[in-house]
Amino acid sequence: MPITLRSVQDIKQYAIEQIRNESTLTLNDRAYTIKTSPNDDIHIHRANDHVTDHLKRPITAIKDFFLRAQAPEEHATQTRGQQLTNLINTHCRRKVLDIMFTPKIKHYQGANRDVYITPSGEGVKIVKSQQTDDDITQSQTCLRLNEIYKSPHFYNGKYAHLATHKVERMIGVDGQSVTVSTFKTIPNSEPLKCYKENGGIDRDQYFEAIPESALAMLRQAGFNPWDVKPDNFVKIKNDQGSYDYLPIDAKYIGTIGLDRSNSLRTKEVLNLQKQSGQQYAFDEAYVDKRQ
């Protein structure tokens, strides 16, 4: 059923999930279409499905202008579609501040992103740099993890159910829309041991390395990892009593022979490997080649 509103302002009572799951909404007996862009922006347009709708459009526009002018909660110079689009993208979304101040929230700082994880295991990654489209580009890198977990060539697809990463628009600290990546923590997973110092890993202290066999499986599945270090992976005990290793950060994981193998990310990974003469970053210090 489409969402039905009494006035433009009534859109505020709906959560973004409700709106995103609908294809149309009705306002004052007029139908509007709901479309979601790749970066999760919502766009509302009048549903002019019939030839007569287009023929009547000039008259309808004039009539709607005067009706909007008489409604105190509306803006006469903005179409209802424009008003609804603005309200949805600025009022109906979740707020970053609400996430940050969730009781018992866990906060992790990376070089490029802040990560917040709620007690229920809901995670949000927020890009620190808010340059034009940078938040969108970096947030979308998380979707590569969904591809990896779903791949039938990565642990035979047994971790497909963990493909929970999404890109979502939220209201940032400054009140403006910001793109973030959301995820759910992996049940029964264990972090790899390492000691962090000044934002990096202290190599002089004990750390767990990632087995080369797990990385070879990634490459066989069509994924080319570069940024290999303990805090970019977790391990899960398998039925054989050993561990499976899953990446949890895909910013520097390119592809091999798959769609988008000519992407900027893939080219950047290949260039880093060529410049260093090594398969993995950090002089391959965090790779256990005995396994």
FITI-950018 format. One line per 2 residues: number of its first residue (from 1); for each residue x, y, z of N, C-alpha, C. Coordinates in pm, whole numbers, plus 50000, padded with zeros to 5 digits. Last residue first. Layout:
FITI-950018
NUM) X/Y/Z/X/Y/Z/X/Y/Z ~ ...
//
This chain:
FITI-950018
291) 55125/47911/50629/54991/47852/50634/54918/47872/50501 ~ 55351/48045/50599/55366/47904/50636/55231/47834/50635
289) 55312/48308/50564/55330/48228/50444/55352/48081/50473 ~ 55119/48529/50703/55185/48407/50746/55194/48312/50626
287) 55151/48873/50688/55108/48754/50614/55190/48635/50663 ~ 55243/49113/50777/55127/49055/50847/55070/48934/50775
285) 55449/49203/50615/55482/49165/50753/55368/49091/50822 ~ 55463/49293/50360/55404/49161/50380/55429/49108/50522
283) 55531/49557/50369/55639/49460/50347/55594/49317/50374 ~ 55279/49679/50373/55355/49668/50498/55468/49563/50489
281) 55072/49492/50133/55131/49612/50193/55213/49577/50318 ~ 55145/49225/49898/55069/49286/50007/55147/49403/50067
279) 55313/49158/49689/55171/49129/49675/55087/49205/49777 ~ 55565/49390/49574/55513/49290/49668/55362/49274/49650
277) 55665/49605/49445/55718/49475/49406/55671/49364/49497 ~ 55573/49859/49477/55642/49796/49590/55712/49666/49552
275) 55456/49916/49229/55556/50007/49285/55638/49941/49395 ~ 55273/49703/49204/55381/49718/49106/55493/49805/49164
273) 55097/49751/49413/55171/49625/49409/55292/49636/49315 ~ 54997/49998/49336/55070/49986/49463/55153/49858/49466
271) 54869/49924/49097/54979/50020/49094/55063/50013/49221 ~ 54669/49754/49191/54772/49702/49100/54893/49794/49095
269) 54519/49942/49339/54581/49827/49405/54694/49771/49319 ~ 54436/50114/49133/54518/50166/49242/54590/50053/49315
267) 54281/49945/48976/54401/50003/48918/54494/50055/49027 ~ 54072/49897/49157/54155/49787/49110/54287/49838/49053
265) 53969/50158/49181/54021/50087/49299/54114/49973/49258 ~ 53884/50217/48923/53992/50296/48981/54053/50225/49101
263) 53827/49914/48729/53786/50024/48817/53907/50096/48874 ~ 53847/49698/48570/53916/49818/48523/53881/49940/48609
261) 53684/49516/48680/53827/49490/48694/53912/49603/48637 ~ 53411/49526/48666/53478/49640/48729/53627/49611/48754
259) 53370/49174/48688/53319/49304/48647/53389/49412/48729 ~ 53691/48998/48713/53548/49017/48741/53500/49147/48680
257) 53967/48968/48697/53882/48897/48601/53734/48908/48627 ~ 53997/49068/49014/54075/48998/48912/53978/48924/48821
255) 53979/49374/49206/53921/49253/49148/54014/49197/49041 ~ 54105/49500/49523/54067/49511/49383/54005/49381/49334
253) 54083/49645/49822/54069/49511/49763/54019/49530/49620 ~ 54099/49868/49999/54208/49834/49906/54201/49687/49865
251) 53858/49867/50139/53900/49988/50069/54007/49959/49965 ~ 53734/49673/50288/53761/49644/50146/53809/49765/50069
249) 53740/49510/50588/53763/49640/50526/53807/49616/50383 ~ 53726/49258/50673/53619/49346/50720/53640/49489/50672
247) 53785/48925/50554/53818/49068/50554/53700/49150/50603 ~ 53814/48631/50750/53727/48716/50668/53775/48860/50671
245) 53924/48304/50783/53963/48445/50795/53883/48528/50695 ~ 53861/48024/50991/53841/48090/50863/53869/48239/50885
243) 54056/47794/51190/53987/47922/51170/53972/47956/51022 ~ 53986/47465/51322/54079/47572/51286/53998/47699/51258
241) 53787/47283/51361/53861/47327/51478/53967/47430/51449 ~ 53626/47220/51154/53746/47139/51168/53832/47179/51288
239) 53431/47410/51148/53395/47277/51197/53516/47186/51217 ~ 53600/47719/51254/53523/47635/51164/53499/47496/51223
237) 53595/48034/51405/53631/47892/51419/53540/47808/51330 ~ 53693/48318/51234/53578/48242/51284/53618/48096/51291
235) 53853/48638/51250/53859/48494/51228/53738/48428/51294 ~ 53890/48941/51057/53848/48870/51177/53857/48720/51146
233) 54093/49216/50936/54038/49081/50926/53983/49037/51061 ~ 54221/49448/50982/54133/49446/50865/54070/49309/50842
231) 54402/49417/51184/54276/49485/51217/54183/49499/51098 ~ 54626/49283/51058/54535/49214/51151/54403/49284/51177
229) 54639/49350/50700/54690/49368/50836/54586/49314/50934 ~ 54667/49434/50374/54654/49315/50460/54722/49340/50594
227) 54578/49584/50136/54594/49642/50271/54578/49532/50377 ~ 54523/49412/49910/54651/49481/49927/54675/49519/50073
225) 54360/49146/49735/54379/49227/49856/54518/49290/49861 ~ 54158/49089/49483/54302/49113/49496/54329/49203/49617
223) 53933/48836/49386/53958/48957/49464/54106/48969/49498 ~ 53855/48593/49280/53852/48711/49193/53879/48842/49265
221) 53894/48366/49417/53754/48408/49405/53740/48534/49320 ~ 54167/48362/49425/54101/48261/49342/53954/48297/49319
219) 54205/48561/49618/54247/48585/49480/54180/48486/49384 ~ 54103/48430/49844/54045/48556/49799/54079/48583/49653
217) 54281/48219/49861/54142/48190/49832/54070/48315/49783 ~ 54510/48357/49934/54509/48289/49804/54366/48256/49763
215) 54435/48429/50189/54451/48535/50090/54452/48477/49949 ~ 54439/48182/50312/54314/48258/50310/54319/48367/50204
213) 54710/48112/50282/54607/48027/50219/54474/48100/50210 ~ 54849/48290/50440/54855/48308/50295/54747/48227/50225
211) 54686/48400/50736/54744/48291/50656/54741/48321/50506 ~ 54780/48696/50896/54674/48631/50817/54738/48522/50732
209) 54914/48709/51232/54921/48730/51089/54807/48655/51018 ~ 54887/48873/51536/54846/48757/51458/54850/48792/51310
207) 55164/49000/51729/55044/49019/51647/55014/48889/51573 ~ 55357/49140/51990/55299/49021/51928/55176/49060/51845
205) 55554/49431/51898/55470/49355/51990/55409/49236/51915 ~ 55671/49554/51691/55761/49499/51792/55686/49419/51898
203) 55478/49668/51539/55533/49542/51492/55628/49477/51594 ~ 55191/49813/51622/55329/49806/51672/55386/49669/51634
201) 54988/49965/51383/55017/49843/51458/55164/49841/51497 ~ 54861/50305/51430/54913/50193/51353/54940/50074/51442
199) 54778/50505/51601/54693/50475/51486/54742/50360/51400 ~ 54968/50491/51804/54963/50608/51715/54886/50578/51586
197) 54937/50149/51810/55014/50261/51863/55016/50373/51760 ~ 54796/49836/51899/54789/49959/51821/54869/50069/51891
195) 54874/49504/51874/54885/49620/51962/54891/49745/51875 ~ 54664/49221/51809/54769/49314/51770/54767/49432/51867
193) 54475/48938/51715/54550/49009/51819/54658/49099/51758 ~ 54178/48966/51536/54314/48917/51537/54395/49002/51635
191) 53857/48910/51688/53956/48998/51626/54094/48934/51631 ~ 53626/48659/51600/53729/48702/51694/53824/48798/51623
189) 53272/48591/51575/53402/48624/51517/53497/48674/51625 ~ 53015/48543/51656/53117/48442/51687/53253/48469/51622
187) 52871/48750/51399/52857/48667/51520/52970/48566/51532 ~ 52989/49052/51292/52986/48911/51256/52979/48825/51382
185) 52776/49344/51297/52897/49271/51336/52878/49122/51310 ~ 52639/49495/51013/52615/49423/51137/52741/49345/51171
183) 52656/49831/50876/52681/49687/50875/52637/49626/51007 ~ 52679/50116/50659/52626/50049/50778/52649/49898/50763
181) 52843/50408/50561/52822/50265/50538/52777/50202/50668 ~ 52703/50729/50468/52778/50640/50558/52758/50496/50512
179) 52681/51056/50354/52670/50915/50319/52758/50833/50412 ~ 52491/51323/50489/52621/51259/50473/52598/51112/50441
177) 52324/51636/50496/52322/51493/50462/52464/51443/50441 ~ 52381/51852/50779/52373/51825/50637/52374/51674/50612
175) 52428/51890/51047/52290/51903/51001/52271/51876/50853 ~ 52678/51835/51134/52652/51973/51093/52510/51995/51041
173) 52666/51563/51171/52679/51648/51290/52646/51793/51257 ~ 52426/51445/50921/52555/51458/50986/52553/51551/51105
171) 52181/51219/50863/52200/51360/50893/52327/51374/50975 ~ 52256/50976/50605/52213/51016/50739/52231/51166/50754
169) 52220/50728/50360/52232/50871/50387/52180/50898/50528 ~ 52405/50427/50321/52288/50498/50371/52319/50646/50387
167) 52486/50114/50202/52519/50256/50196/52392/50333/50231 ~ 52560/49809/50379/52473/49895/50300/52530/50037/50299
165) 52633/49470/50452/52682/49608/50434/52589/49685/50341 ~ 52581/49207/50491/52485/49302/50548/52526/49448/50527
163) 52653/48918/50437/52657/49031/50344/52553/49136/50384 ~ 52637/48689/50579/52701/48803/50646/52708/48927/50556
161) 52545/48486/50425/52448/48550/50514/52506/48671/50588 ~ 52771/48386/50301/52685/48476/50225/52586/48550/50315
159) 52954/48206/50396/52937/48331/50471/52850/48433/50398 ~ 52979/47995/50225/52916/47968/50355/52892/48095/50436
157) 53096/47993/49974/52977/48077/49993/52912/48060/50129 ~ 53332/47850/49986/53213/47786/49926/53084/47863/49952
155) 53528/48028/50065/53474/47935/50164/53341/47874/50117 ~ 53462/48166/49776/53521/48208/49903/53456/48126/50014
153) 53318/48094/49560/53458/48051/49561/53532/48095/49687 ~ 53075/48209/49572/53080/48064/49594/53222/48009/49599
151) 53050/48517/49741/53116/48443/49635/53118/48293/49666 ~ 52951/48660/49950/52855/48585/49869/52921/48495/49765
149) 53176/48790/50053/53107/48692/50137/53012/48604/50056 ~ 53236/48959/49831/53330/48856/49877/53257/48749/49955
147) 53015/49127/49812/53053/49043/49698/53142/48927/49742 ~ 53031/49254/50060/52914/49172/50027/52945/49077/49912
145) 53269/49395/50026/53264/49286/50123/53144/49196/50099 ~ 53199/49592/49847/53286/49486/49799/53285/49367/49895
143) 53070/49779/49998/52987/49685/49924/53069/49572/49863 ~ 53255/49955/50098/53213/49845/50185/53132/49740/50110
141) 53282/50157/49917/53383/50051/49913/53341/49931/49998 ~ 53095/50351/49966/53056/50244/49875/53160/50133/49866
139) 53234/50532/50124/53132/50448/50187/53095/50330/50098 ~ 53397/50662/49937/53457/50575/50039/53355/50483/50102
137) 53202/50796/49779/53299/50704/49719/53357/50609/49822 ~ 53066/50955/49970/52994/50856/49889/53091/50751/49836
135) 53264/51120/50070/53194/51031/50162/53120/50922/50086 ~ 53335/51259/49842/53433/51168/49902/53365/51071/49997
133) 53162/51446/49733/53144/51307/49692/53244/51210/49756 ~ 53371/51696/49843/53263/51665/49751/53268/51520/49705
131) 53484/51604/50174/53500/51671/50046/53391/51623/49952 ~ 53494/51526/50442/53365/51549/50378/53380/51634/50252
129) 53674/51283/50607/53683/51390/50509/53550/51406/50438 ~ 53578/51064/50755/53622/51187/50823/53625/51305/50727
127) 53294/50862/50712/53416/50915/50653/53452/51048/50720 ~ 53177/50625/50931/53158/50762/50886/53292/50816/50836
125) 53004/50330/50969/53134/50386/50934/53112/50524/50872 ~ 52825/50158/51212/52821/50269/51117/52963/50318/51096
123) 52656/49857/51319/52775/49937/51299/52755/50045/51194 ~ 52494/49678/51568/52474/49761/51449/52594/49855/51435
121) 52513/49536/51803/52592/49491/51689/52568/49566/51560 ~ 52395/49628/52028/52320/49524/51954/52395/49476/51830
119) 52562/49833/52115/52560/49707/52190/52488/49593/52117 ~ 52701/49971/51806/52607/49971/51917/52614/49838/51992
117) 52988/50120/51691/52917/49992/51699/52830/49993/51824 ~ 53141/50335/51463/53061/50326/51585/52983/50194/51581
115) 53435/50461/51328/53343/50348/51331/53274/50344/51466 ~ 53560/50701/51109/53521/50671/51246/53419/50559/51240
113) 53824/50691/50864/53685/50677/50906/53674/50659/51057 ~ 54093/50709/50800/53998/50781/50715/53854/50781/50767
111) 54231/50577/51001/54295/50690/50935/54194/50775/50858 ~ 53991/50515/51266/54085/50475/51163/54145/50598/51099
109) 53866/50455/51585/53915/50555/51491/54014/50494/51393 ~ 53569/50340/51730/53702/50306/51681/53742/50410/51577
107) 53352/50309/51999/53404/50399/51897/53546/50360/51861 ~ 53052/50169/52110/53196/50150/52095/53244/50236/51979
105) 52802/50277/52342/52850/50270/52205/53002/50248/52205 ~ 52662/50301/52579/52757/50191/52565/52804/50172/52421
103) 52391/50479/52431/52456/50425/52552/52543/50304/52521 ~ 52463/50689/52156/52392/50568/52201/52464/50514/52326
101) 52587/50904/52043/52555/50911/52185/52464/50797/52232 ~ 52616/50839/51774/52735/50868/51854/52708/50864/52004
99) 52349/50820/51688/52436/50701/51690/52552/50724/51786 ~ 52267/51083/51708/52194/50981/51784/52276/50853/51794
97) 52441/51203/51527/52454/51235/51670/52381/51132/51756 ~ 52344/51113/51282/52474/51065/51328/52489/51089/51478
95) 52003/51023/51252/52102/51126/51278/52231/51065/51333 ~ 51799/50892/50987/51866/50879/51116/51974/50986/51129
93) 51553/51095/50810/51668/51005/50821/51722/50997/50963 ~ 51362/51285/50787/51318/51148/50812/51433/51051/50834
91) 51484/51533/50729/51413/51513/50855/51380/51368/50887 ~ 51613/51545/50483/51668/51623/50593/51600/51598/50728
89) 51485/51391/50292/51630/51383/50298/51692/51461/50414 ~ 51217/51463/50336/51261/51324/50353/51411/51318/50375
87) 51217/51736/50271/51182/51692/50407/51231/51550/50434 ~ 51287/51732/49996/51370/51802/50094/51343/51752/50236
85) 51071/51586/49887/51210/51541/49869/51300/51602/49974 ~ 50856/51755/49952/50865/51621/50010/51006/51566/50000
83) 50920/51977/49795/50910/51990/49941/50923/51854/50009 ~ 50910/51867/49537/51035/51926/49587/51034/51937/49739
81) 50639/51790/49530/50745/51690/49512/50878/51741/49566 ~ 50513/52033/49549/50503/51941/49662/50608/51831/49652
79) 50727/52299/49438/50627/52196/49414/50622/52105/49536 ~ 50765/52619/49579/50821/52486/49561/50709/52386/49533
77) 50627/52849/49629/50721/52849/49515/50788/52715/49492 ~ 50478/52800/49859/50408/52819/49732/50502/52805/49613
75) 50527/52562/50095/50594/52673/50027/50535/52686/49888 ~ 50311/52477/50378/50374/52454/50248/50440/52581/50195
73) 50168/52527/50601/50280/52435/50618/50354/52410/50486 ~ 49954/52692/50525/50064/52750/50604/50185/52659/50616
71) 49817/52709/50210/49851/52612/50315/49971/52663/50395 ~ 49788/52882/50004/49687/52889/50110/49719/52797/50227
69) 49986/52811/49831/49994/52945/49891/49896/52959/50008 ~ 49894/52569/49738/50010/52571/49828/50019/52705/49900
67) 49690/52660/49572/49656/52574/49686/49770/52572/49787 ~ 49837/52800/49382/49745/52875/49469/49703/52792/49589
65) 49979/52582/49268/50049/52698/49324/49960/52773/49422 ~ 49782/52416/49166/49858/52371/49283/49932/52487/49349
63) 49699/52570/48947/49605/52538/49054/49678/52499/49182 ~ 49933/52563/48793/49879/52692/48841/49785/52669/48959
61) 49955/52287/48745/50063/52359/48812/50015/52491/48870 ~ 49722/52230/48601/49741/52170/48733/49846/52246/48812
59) 49778/52365/48365/49664/52408/48446/49678/52356/48589 ~ 50005/52218/48276/50012/52363/48301/49899/52414/48390
57) 49899/51941/48266/50005/51982/48357/50011/52133/48380 ~ 49720/51823/48096/49664/51909/48201/49771/51974/48290
55) 49890/51668/47945/49815/51775/47880/49760/51875/47981 ~ 49978/51484/48133/50074/51577/48074/50002/51694/48007
53) 49741/51347/48185/49812/51413/48295/49909/51517/48241 ~ 49677/51235/47939/49593/51345/47988/49660/51419/48103
51) 49861/51028/47928/49875/51141/47835/49795/51261/47884 ~ 49966/50918/48257/49878/50916/48141/49898/51040/48055
49) 50128/50952/48475/50136/50825/48403/50057/50826/48272 ~ 50283/51136/48665/50208/51168/48544/50215/51048/48450
47) 50331/51165/48975/50313/51047/48890/50223/51084/48772 ~ 50574/51399/49078/50434/51371/49047/50426/51253/48952
45) 50848/51270/49272/50796/51338/49153/50648/51304/49137 ~ 51119/51264/49493/50974/51253/49480/50927/51333/49357
43) 51404/51083/49585/51349/51186/49497/51200/51158/49476 ~ 51657/51026/49823/51519/51000/49782/51471/51115/49696
41) 51983/50889/49811/51898/51007/49814/51760/50969/49761 ~ 52149/50667/49783/52039/50660/49880/51966/50792/49900
39) 52321/50667/49575/52377/50710/49704/52270/50725/49811 ~ 52154/50590/49361/52257/50497/49410/52318/50537/49544
37) 51819/50708/49459/51942/50715/49377/52045/50619/49435 ~ 51487/50608/49450/51607/50615/49531/51729/50612/49441
35) 51163/50749/49415/51280/50688/49352/51403/50712/49439 ~ 50822/50747/49419/50940/50751/49507/51054/50678/49436
33) 50560/50947/49279/50650/50832/49271/50771/50855/49362 ~ 50233/51034/49387/50373/51073/49366/50459/50947/49364
31) 49892/51124/49327/49995/51022/49340/50133/51078/49307 ~ 49656/51299/49524/49742/51298/49406/49857/51200/49429
29) 49510/51332/49754/49452/51251/49647/49532/51253/49518 ~ 49693/51460/49922/49575/51532/49872/49517/51465/49747
27) 49926/51227/49830/49910/51352/49904/49794/51430/49842 ~ 50069/50910/49841/49953/50989/49801/49940/51111/49891
25) 50351/50743/49696/50281/50799/49812/50168/50887/49758 ~ 50520/50445/49579/50439/50565/49561/50389/50617/49695
23) 50682/50245/49662/50706/50297/49527/50627/50424/49501 ~ 50855/50182/49974/50734/50210/49896/50774/50258/49756
21) 51086/50163/50114/51021/50038/50076/50893/50057/49995 ~ 51151/50422/50181/51235/50354/50083/51168/50227/50031
19) 50964/50474/50382/50956/50547/50255/51033/50472/50147 ~ 51049/50305/50586/50914/50294/50533/50905/50356/50394
17) 51308/50400/50631/51290/50262/50585/51151/50242/50525 ~ 51273/50654/50735/51325/50643/50598/51307/50502/50543
15) 50959/50686/50902/51101/50652/50903/51146/50630/50759 ~ 50726/50956/50920/50768/50829/50863/50918/50810/50876
13) 50665/51206/50998/50631/51099/51091/50679/50963/51043 ~ 50721/51381/50795/50818/51371/50904/50789/51254/50998
11) 50505/51401/50631/50610/51306/50590/50709/51285/50702 ~ 50346/51605/50714/50321/51472/50772/50427/51370/50734
9) 50397/51828/50562/50470/51812/50688/50452/51674/50750 ~ 50210/51804/50355/50352/51786/50328/50428/51758/50456
7) 49925/51616/50476/49993/51739/50437/50140/51708/50413 ~ 49834/51356/50487/49735/51464/50490/49798/51595/50445
5) 49941/51074/50291/49969/51188/50380/49853/51287/50377 ~ 50006/50733/50255/49908/50840/50236/49931/50949/50339
3) 50211/50507/50082/50200/50594/50200/50103/50707/50167 ~ 50053/50226/49918/50132/50349/49919/50112/50428/50048
1) 50084/49881/50000/50000/50000/50000/50088/50125/50000
//
